[in-house]
Amino acid sequence: MPKVLGGSLEAHRREVRTRVFEVLRVQLYERGFDAITLSGVAAAAGVGRSALYNHFPDKESLLVAFVEDESARYVERLREAVEAETDPVAQLAAFVRLQLRVLAEHHLPPGTALESALAPSAYRRISAHGDPITGVLRTVLLAGVDAGSWPAQDVDVVIPMITAALGSRQVIDVPPGRLAEVIDTAIRFVRQAIGSVEFPG
């Protein structure tokens, strides 16, 4: 019988996922999705292939689970950053700042684009990870309208425009020493775009 990590089946399951996700994070950004194999991930993570297959029957299910786990962690971090501020203008700044800092921290993996590498159902599950993030932005924008921080507007139009602007790697493709300045410029841009009249330091 395979060794149970962590002393219980539930702890074992969490430990396997943690080890596997740590390895996948490195391999994904160093080698790309195309070059990853389940057996290679299992070996690098120090878990048996059969144990890995019990959790993830194929590469697609492994990647989807990884992205969902990463996204859940990020959304919690984003909510904490936003909720630490009481003013909607400061909340919007916190949202923009964290979005761009995290984008700057992660490099695009090499290899085939995910939408062409994955089955449509798997890609839809990965794409859905953005919903909680846009939910945080929606809450901030509506709070700003209620507070009079910016005019009432159709958030269903504004949200994809803001997220598209913040998703451009060209924005943060600058020397590290200029990143803070660039982020401040992006914050001013987003505030102006929605009609914010407050620009606190």
N, C-alpha and C positions, 0 to 999 in steps of 0.2 A: 504494500500500500504506500502511495507517495507520502512524503513527509508533509504534515500540516504545519504551515507557517503561522505564527502568532497565537497558537494555543487553542483556537476554535475555528470552525468552518467559516464563520463570518469574518473573523480577523484574517484568516488565510486568504479569503477572497479579496479583501481590501489590500493585503500585502502584495498579492499577485498583480492586481491592477496597478498599484503604485509602481512596482518594479517595471512592469511592461510599459506603462506610460512614460516613465523616465527614459527608457531606452528608445521608445518610439520618437519622443521629442527630439532627441539628439540625431537619430538616423533620418528623420524626416527632413530636418533642416541641413543635414550634411550630405545626404545621398539622394533625397527625393523619394516620393511615394512609389515610383516605378521600380526602384531597386530594392525595396523592402520585401522581405519574406517572413512569414510567420515563424519558420524554423530559426531564422537568423535572429529575430527578436527574442524568441524563447531562450536561445543560447546566451545571448548577451544579458538577458535579465536573470539568468540562473534559475529558470523554471523549466519543467519538463514540457515537451511539445504537446503531450496529451492534456496536460493541465491548461496550457494556453488555448488549445482547441476547444476545451470545455467552456471557456469564457468567450472566445472569439472564433467562430468557425471559419472565417475568411478575413482577408485584408480589409475589405470594405467595412465589416462590422467592427473591426479593431479601430479603424480611423474614425468612424462615426462616434464610437464610445469615447475615444480620446478627445475629439473636438467638443463633445457635449460636456465632458468633465472640465476641460480647460475653460469653456464658456461659462459654466456655472460658477467657477472660481472668480472669473473676471467680473461677472455681473454683480456678485456679492461685493467685490472690491469697489466697483463703480458706485453702487448704492451707498456704501459707507462714505465714500468721498463726497457724494452729492448731499447726503443727509447730514454731514458734518457742518454744512452751511445752512443758514436760516433764510437768507435773502435769495430770491430766484436768480438775480443777476450773478451773484457769486456761485450759485449752484450750476448755472450754465457754464461759467468759466471753469469750474471743477470738472464738468463733463467733457468739455473740449480738451482741457489740459491732459486728462488721463487717457482719453482716446488717442491723442497724438503721441504721448509718451510711450504707450504700449505699442503703437504701430512702429515707433522708432526702435523699440527693443527687439522686435521680431523681424527676421529677414525672410523673404519669400523662399520657399523650398524649391530646389531644382526639379526638373522633370515635367511630365505632362500636367497640364492644368487639371485641377480636381474635377471640374464639371465634365471633362471628357474622359477621365479615368474611372469614374464611378458610375454605377447604375443610376438612373434618374431618381429612384426612390431613396437611395442612400444620399445623393447630393441634396435632395430636398430636405432630408433630416439635418444635414450639416448647415444648409442655408437658413434653416429655422432658428439657429442659435442667435441670430441677430434680433429676433423679436423682443426678448427681454431688454436688450440695450435700447431699442427704439422706444420701448415702454417707459424707460427711465427718462429719456429725452422728452417724450410726450408730457409726462407729469411735470417736468420743469417748465416747459413752454406754457402749459395751461396755468400753472401757478403764477407765472410772470404776467399773464393776461389778467388774472384775478387781482394781482397786486398793483396793476397799472405800470409795470416795468416796461412793457412794450404793448403795441396795439393788438387787438383781437385779430386773428388770422386763421386761415385754414391749415391746421397743423398737419393734415394728411398730405398737403403739398409741400409744406416747409420741411418736414422731417426728412424725406428722402433727399432733398437738396442739401441739407446740412450734413447728413451721413455720407453723401457722395463726396462732398468737399473734404470731409475729415478722413475719407478712405483713400485719398490720393497720396501715394508714396512720394510724389514729387515735392509735396509740402515739407516733409521732414528729411528729404535727401540733402542734408546740409552737414557741415562739420559739427561735431558734438558741442563745441563752444558756442555755436549760434542757435542751438535748439530752443533754448528758453526764449530768446528774442523772437524766433519764428512762431512759437506757440502763442506768445503774447499778441503777435500780429493776427494770428488765426482767430483768437478770442475776440479781438476788436472787429474783425471781419464778420464773424457770426452775429455779434451783437448789432452791428450796423444793418446786417441783412434782415433782421427781424424787427428793426426799428427801436432798439433799446436806446434810451436817452441817458442811461447811467453808465459811467465808465470808472468805477472805483479802482484805486491803485492796489 
